[in-house]
Amino acid sequence: MSRYARRMPTESRRRVALALSGVFGRSYRVAETWDEGLSAEDAALAQALLGLCLRHWGRLHAWILPRLKNPQRGIPLGSHLALSMGLAQLAWMSGVSTHAAVHESVELAADPRLGFPPHKGLVNALLRQGAKDREALRRELEALPAALDRTPFAEEVLKAAVAAEHMEALWARLQRPPRPCFRALDDGPWPEGLVPEPALPGALRLEPGAAFPRPWLMAGQGMVQDLSSQALMSFAWNATPRRILDACAAPGGKTTALSRRWPQAELMALESDGKRAERLKQNLAVRRVKAHVEKAEAIAWLRETTSTFDLILLDAPCSGSGTLGKHPELTWLGDGLDLERLIRHQRAMIEAALPRLAPGGLLLYAVCSWLHAEGRHHWDDVRKSHPEFHSPALWPLLSDATFFRPDPLTWEGEGFQAFGLSRTEQP
Ligand SMILES: C[S@@+](CC[C@H](N)C(=O)[O-])C[C@H]1O[C@@H](n2cnc3c(N)ncnc32)[C@H](O)[C@@H]1O
């Protein structure tokens, strides 16, 4: 019998229901802190359940709909959440007892803050139907078309990432929750369970089943950082910058990488969101990173300042389409994104940053997105409108060393696009 065969604590399910109602009711991203305060075991269970609901929301919906008295009318979100969570546990979480999967979902439906109490009976009846043969329920759900779990946004992202014949393979990869990647920040021994990641020197992975190294992270001895961010930040550049600007800095992973690489440099970090700026300050303090943090909107700040920088990092706000594996809610939120506005904002940031480069300086633009409009198209446009800039070969191991875009099928990191810009010296 699995160690999860007990009743899953209600708090875990409540957090999952809250996160789902934020996504589907208010189009909110799942907050980074959504599972904070749960024990490690409860957080693991809650993460697994939330991931299953988000990754299979379309198929779960398709199972529920024809079983309703009036499928045209649908059901309120609260009933939908409770049912989907119950079904996901019955079908895919064999360690959760049938009793817990059904009863706690009924309890969620009965909670007026989360569910729709009049549907307690309906939730109970449908879950009991599914619970009669859990394996058959799993097969039935998996036999529904996988495309139900995709949206036009997800299709667009896959199309941008890979050729048509590889889209299914990439989608299948994105359905597996990614393994977290870490970076050590001091020379001390790593916590047990962390092993070097063969794909990139300096990157660490957690061995399956090992405890999440929370105390090590809290002590600022290491940080969670995706493999792509680590590869991006190991760009080949031999200069010794004196002044560095990280224009979109929270939560500070790349600020930390910059400071570790050039500890003598004067480092300035901007962040426009107040709460995120506070978090950035805390993260940098615990990691003993010396940086001047300012809560400021980067474009206005760059237009106003008279300072110049040897290195400017623009890790720009973007659709996040390269992180669909880690953030499956983006599949359902992507269609509501104002991409045009984002793209204009990214371009304006580049334009505001270029004049602030010191002679010999480098602007590094990056987005965690596969969409060409957020990366490659900016690269093409900027080089056309600014022929005085060129893109140095910063990632010699990639097929095109001037444009960072790891292969989505073979590289186990997030989808990224990045390029550098330096003013071409006159002979
Ligand atoms: C992609 S994240 C940066 C991640 C960060 N570089 C790291 O590696 O940890 C982009 C950040 O830029 C912030 N941001 C968005 N628009 C901004 C603006 N106009 N000026 C400054 N910061 C901005 C967002 O709040 C977000 O924290």
The ligand as an ORCA input file, in Angstrom:
! r2SCAN-3c Opt
* xyz 0 1
  C      11.209     37.229    -16.889
  S      11.037     37.973    -15.360
  C      12.702     38.192    -14.871
  C      13.335     36.989    -14.247
  C      14.677     37.296    -13.623
  N      15.577     37.936    -14.570
  C      15.373     36.077    -13.062
  O      16.176     35.458    -13.769
  O      15.113     35.721    -11.914
  C      10.613     39.589    -15.794
  C      10.490     40.538    -14.618
  O      10.389     41.856    -15.129
  C       9.433     42.575    -14.395
  N       8.969     43.655    -15.284
  C       7.958     43.622    -16.187
  N       7.869     44.774    -16.844
  C       8.853     45.560    -16.351
  C       9.252     46.892    -16.625
  N       8.651     47.621    -17.568
  N      10.282     47.399    -15.919
  C      10.926     46.673    -14.974
  N      10.568     45.405    -14.664
  C       9.553     44.860    -15.352
  C       8.387     41.557    -14.037
  O       7.631     41.966    -12.909
  C       9.247     40.331    -13.766
  O       9.607     40.257    -12.419
*
